[in-house]
């Protein structure tokens, strides 16, 4: 059974996610290059390992442990929730980025550096009058964000002191959200506000209604005690908070007591913007040096360069 936000009836939660990872500016095999990578390097190799973990047929060690970490990191960044985070942060930061470019444009037009007071006046005027971020929309930015975030997410999941824990129950206790995972902060909240993955975050990944995979820096979980109702309640709260459209439960499983779906997906809190005047210019952009896997670097290159025959993404410049 599926429960959507505010409605109780069955519907495919990810029906609108077609072409979620396709390159909108290319054709043929290059259009689905990221999907092909995920199929060959993530979903295909990880599926039998996760199935064995879910069924209790193998321990989490060696190569299996590495594959599960890959699957968990990708699941965090390939969700609707992560895409929403990226889009919300982009919209909130856009006025400041627009204003920073406006300062540089005005100095270029004047042919001289502006004073601190002039720079601040232009900056805040541009912030107040900035257009919507859609004027410089890049249809590939979300795909680049996923690739860049994967490496950082996996690094966080492998820091010393963090471990993977598998908890099982004899009866179904877990609901399954359409995001597949939920991030629980130390204070017990499931918010999206950056940093999305602080060192103390726990990642809940229900593998079935009776099996819960957790990445945690904490040592209080006892696999031999199994999946308790208290732990299941935390995972269910995360599934409800992180779902984009729906959560699922077995027909034989009662709806968890006191669990409610919010009326809307999680939102990023608006940042507080402060400025300090400086004449320092930014350095060169990194050439994907943080992406260690060669296949992902190649994908990022494809998603960075404008294909022949396509107009370039417009820049954001203007003098307020």
C-alpha positions as CSV (number, residue, x, y, z in Angstrom):
1,X,0.0,0.0,0.0
2,X,1.2,3.5,-0.8
3,X,0.4,6.6,1.1
4,X,1.0,9.9,-0.6
5,X,1.4,13.3,1.1
6,X,-2.1,14.2,2.2
7,X,-3.8,11.4,0.3
8,X,-4.2,7.7,1.0
9,X,-4.3,5.7,-2.2
10,X,-2.0,3.7,-4.5
11,X,0.1,5.4,-7.1
12,X,3.6,4.9,-8.5
13,X,5.7,7.4,-6.6
14,X,8.5,7.7,-9.2
15,X,6.3,7.8,-12.3
16,X,7.4,11.3,-13.0
17,X,11.1,10.5,-12.7
18,X,11.6,9.3,-16.3
19,X,14.8,10.7,-17.8
20,X,15.9,11.6,-14.3
21,X,19.6,11.0,-15.1
22,X,19.7,11.5,-18.9
23,X,21.8,14.2,-20.6
24,X,19.3,16.6,-22.2
25,X,21.8,18.1,-24.6
26,X,23.0,14.9,-26.3
27,X,21.6,12.0,-28.3
28,X,22.1,8.3,-28.6
29,X,24.2,6.4,-26.1
30,X,25.8,9.6,-24.7
31,X,22.3,10.8,-23.6
32,X,22.1,7.8,-21.2
33,X,25.8,7.7,-20.3
34,X,25.1,8.3,-16.6
35,X,22.3,5.7,-16.5
36,X,24.6,3.2,-18.2
37,X,27.3,3.9,-15.7
38,X,24.9,3.4,-12.8
39,X,23.6,0.1,-14.3
40,X,27.1,-1.3,-15.0
41,X,29.0,-0.1,-12.0
42,X,26.4,0.4,-9.2
43,X,23.0,-1.3,-9.6
44,X,24.2,-4.4,-11.4
45,X,27.1,-5.3,-9.0
46,X,25.4,-4.1,-5.9
47,X,22.0,-5.8,-6.3
48,X,23.0,-9.4,-5.5
49,X,25.1,-8.1,-2.5
50,X,22.2,-6.1,-1.1
51,X,19.9,-9.1,-1.6
52,X,22.3,-11.3,0.3
53,X,22.6,-8.8,3.1
54,X,18.8,-8.4,3.2
55,X,18.4,-12.2,3.5
56,X,21.2,-12.6,6.0
57,X,23.2,-14.8,3.7
58,X,26.6,-13.0,3.9
59,X,28.5,-10.8,6.3
60,X,29.5,-7.2,5.4
61,X,33.2,-7.6,4.7
62,X,35.8,-6.9,2.1
63,X,34.6,-6.3,-1.4
64,X,31.0,-6.6,-0.3
65,X,31.4,-3.8,2.2
66,X,32.9,-1.5,-0.5
67,X,30.0,-2.3,-2.9
68,X,27.4,-1.6,-0.2
69,X,29.1,1.8,0.5
70,X,29.0,2.6,-3.2
71,X,25.3,1.7,-3.3
72,X,24.5,3.7,-0.2
73,X,26.4,6.8,-1.3
74,X,24.7,6.8,-4.7
75,X,21.3,6.3,-3.1
76,X,21.8,9.5,-1.1
77,X,22.7,11.6,-4.1
78,X,20.4,10.2,-6.8
79,X,17.2,10.9,-4.9
80,X,14.5,13.5,-5.6
81,X,15.3,14.9,-2.1
82,X,19.0,15.6,-3.1
83,X,17.9,17.1,-6.4
84,X,15.5,19.3,-4.5
85,X,18.3,20.3,-2.1
86,X,20.6,21.3,-5.0
87,X,17.8,23.3,-6.7
88,X,16.8,25.1,-3.5
89,X,20.4,26.0,-2.7
90,X,21.0,27.2,-6.2
91,X,17.9,29.5,-6.1
92,X,18.8,30.9,-2.7
93,X,22.5,31.6,-3.7
94,X,21.7,33.0,-7.2
95,X,21.0,36.6,-6.1
96,X,24.4,36.8,-4.4
97,X,26.2,35.3,-7.4
98,X,24.4,37.6,-9.7
99,X,25.3,40.6,-7.6
100,X,29.0,39.5,-7.4
101,X,29.1,39.4,-11.2
102,X,27.3,42.8,-11.4
103,X,30.1,44.3,-9.3
104,X,32.8,43.0,-11.7
105,X,30.7,44.1,-14.7
106,X,30.4,47.7,-13.4
107,X,34.1,47.9,-12.7
108,X,34.8,46.8,-16.2
109,X,32.5,49.4,-17.6
110,X,34.0,52.1,-15.4
111,X,37.5,51.1,-16.3
112,X,38.6,51.4,-12.6
113,X,38.2,49.6,-9.3
114,X,35.3,50.9,-7.3
115,X,35.6,52.0,-3.7
116,X,34.3,49.7,-0.9
117,X,31.2,51.8,-0.5
118,X,30.5,51.7,-4.3
119,X,31.0,48.0,-4.4
120,X,28.6,47.4,-1.5
121,X,26.0,49.7,-3.0
122,X,26.1,47.9,-6.4
123,X,26.2,44.5,-4.7
124,X,23.1,45.0,-2.5
125,X,21.2,46.8,-5.3
126,X,21.8,43.8,-7.6
127,X,20.8,41.4,-4.8
128,X,17.4,43.2,-4.5
129,X,16.8,43.3,-8.2
130,X,18.2,40.0,-9.3
131,X,16.0,38.0,-11.7
132,X,15.0,34.5,-11.1
133,X,17.7,31.8,-11.5
134,X,15.9,30.4,-14.5
135,X,17.6,33.1,-16.7
136,X,20.8,31.2,-16.5
137,X,19.3,27.7,-16.1
138,X,21.7,24.9,-17.0
139,X,19.8,21.7,-17.6
140,X,22.9,19.6,-16.8
141,X,23.8,21.2,-13.5
142,X,21.8,18.6,-11.4
143,X,23.7,15.7,-13.1
144,X,27.1,17.3,-12.4
145,X,26.1,17.9,-8.8
146,X,25.2,14.2,-8.4
147,X,28.6,13.1,-9.6
148,X,30.6,15.6,-7.5
149,X,28.5,14.8,-4.4
150,X,29.0,11.0,-4.8
151,X,32.7,11.1,-4.0
152,X,32.3,13.4,-1.0
153,X,29.4,11.3,0.3
154,X,31.3,8.1,0.0
155,X,34.3,9.6,1.8
156,X,32.0,10.6,4.7
157,X,30.6,7.1,4.9
158,X,34.2,5.7,5.3
159,X,35.7,8.0,7.9
160,X,37.3,6.2,10.9
161,X,34.7,5.4,13.6
162,X,31.8,5.1,11.2
163,X,30.3,1.6,10.6
164,X,27.5,-0.2,8.8
165,X,25.0,-2.0,10.9
166,X,22.3,-4.4,9.7
167,X,19.2,-4.9,11.9
168,X,16.5,-7.4,11.3
169,X,13.1,-8.2,12.8
170,X,10.8,-11.2,12.6
171,X,7.8,-9.1,11.7
172,X,7.4,-6.1,9.3
173,X,8.1,-2.9,11.1
174,X,9.4,-0.6,8.4
175,X,7.7,1.6,5.8
176,X,9.7,2.3,2.6
177,X,10.0,5.8,1.3
178,X,10.4,6.7,-2.4
179,X,13.8,8.2,-1.6
180,X,15.2,4.9,-0.4
181,X,17.3,6.6,2.4
182,X,16.9,9.2,5.1
183,X,19.5,11.3,6.9
184,X,19.1,11.7,10.6
185,X,21.0,14.4,12.4
186,X,22.4,14.2,15.9
187,X,19.5,16.4,17.2
188,X,17.0,13.9,15.8
189,X,15.9,16.0,12.8
190,X,15.8,15.0,9.2
191,X,16.3,18.5,7.6
192,X,18.0,19.2,4.3
193,X,19.8,22.3,5.4
194,X,23.6,22.2,4.5
195,X,25.8,20.7,5.4
196,X,23.7,17.8,4.3
197,X,26.1,15.2,5.7
198,X,27.8,16.4,8.9
199,X,30.1,13.9,10.6
200,X,27.5,12.9,13.1
201,X,24.7,12.1,10.6
202,X,23.1,8.7,10.5
203,X,22.0,7.2,7.2
204,X,18.9,4.9,7.4
205,X,18.4,2.7,4.4
206,X,15.5,0.2,4.8
207,X,16.2,-2.8,2.6
208,X,12.8,-4.4,3.2
209,X,10.0,-4.1,5.8
210,X,12.1,-6.3,8.1
211,X,15.7,-5.3,7.4
212,X,17.3,-1.9,8.1
213,X,20.8,-0.9,7.0
214,X,22.4,2.0,9.0
215,X,25.6,4.0,8.5
216,X,26.4,5.5,11.8
217,X,29.3,6.9,13.9
218,X,27.5,5.7,17.1
219,X,28.2,2.4,18.8
220,X,25.0,1.7,20.7
221,X,23.3,-0.5,18.0
222,X,23.3,-4.2,18.9
223,X,22.7,-6.4,15.8
224,X,22.1,-9.5,18.0
225,X,19.2,-7.6,19.6
226,X,17.6,-7.1,16.2
227,X,15.5,-4.3,14.9
228,X,13.5,-2.9,17.8
229,X,10.3,-0.9,17.5
230,X,12.1,2.2,18.9
231,X,14.7,2.1,16.1
232,X,12.1,1.3,13.5
233,X,10.2,4.4,14.6
234,X,13.2,6.5,13.9
235,X,13.7,5.0,10.5
236,X,10.0,5.4,9.7
237,X,10.1,9.1,10.7
238,X,13.0,9.5,8.4
239,X,11.2,7.8,5.5
240,X,8.2,10.0,6.0
241,X,10.3,13.2,6.2
242,X,12.5,12.3,3.2
243,X,9.9,11.0,0.8
244,X,9.1,13.2,-2.1
245,X,5.8,11.7,-3.1
246,X,4.9,8.5,-1.3
247,X,5.8,5.9,1.3
248,X,4.9,2.2,1.2
249,X,3.9,-0.5,3.7
250,X,2.8,-4.1,3.4
251,X,-1.0,-4.5,3.5
252,X,-0.5,-6.7,6.6
253,X,1.4,-4.0,8.5
254,X,-0.6,-1.4,10.4
255,X,0.3,2.2,9.9
256,X,2.9,3.2,12.5
257,X,1.3,5.0,15.5
258,X,1.8,8.8,15.6
259,X,3.5,8.8,12.2
260,X,2.3,11.6,10.0
261,X,3.4,12.7,6.5
262,X,4.1,16.4,6.2
263,X,2.1,18.4,3.6
264,X,5.2,19.2,1.6
265,X,8.8,17.9,1.1
266,X,11.6,19.2,3.2
267,X,12.8,22.7,2.5
268,X,16.2,24.3,3.0
269,X,16.2,27.3,5.4
270,X,17.1,30.6,3.7
271,X,20.7,31.6,4.5
272,X,21.7,34.8,6.2
273,X,23.8,36.8,3.7
274,X,26.7,39.0,4.9
275,X,29.4,40.6,2.9
276,X,33.0,41.8,3.2
277,X,34.4,44.0,0.5
278,X,37.6,42.6,-1.2
279,X,39.4,43.3,-4.4
280,X,40.7,39.7,-4.6
281,X,39.6,37.8,-7.7
282,X,38.7,34.1,-7.6
283,X,41.2,31.5,-8.7
284,X,40.8,29.2,-11.6
285,X,38.0,26.6,-11.4
286,X,39.2,23.0,-10.4
287,X,39.5,20.6,-13.3
288,X,37.5,17.8,-11.6
289,X,40.6,16.9,-9.5
290,X,38.4,15.6,-6.7
291,X,36.8,13.0,-8.9
292,X,39.0,9.9,-8.5
293,X,37.2,7.4,-10.8
294,X,38.1,7.9,-14.4
295,X,34.7,7.0,-15.7
296,X,33.1,9.6,-13.6
297,X,35.6,12.2,-14.7
298,X,34.7,11.4,-18.3
299,X,31.0,11.8,-17.5
300,X,31.6,15.1,-15.8
301,X,33.6,16.4,-18.8
302,X,30.7,15.4,-21.1
303,X,28.2,17.2,-18.8
304,X,30.5,20.3,-18.6
305,X,31.2,21.0,-22.3
306,X,28.5,22.4,-24.5
307,X,27.9,20.1,-27.5
308,X,28.5,21.4,-31.0
309,X,25.4,23.1,-32.4
310,X,24.0,24.0,-28.9
311,X,23.9,27.6,-27.7
312,X,26.0,28.2,-24.6
313,X,24.4,28.7,-21.3
314,X,23.9,32.5,-20.8
315,X,26.1,34.2,-18.2
316,X,24.8,36.3,-15.4
317,X,26.0,39.8,-15.7
318,X,24.5,43.2,-15.3
319,X,25.1,46.6,-13.6
320,X,22.4,47.7,-11.2
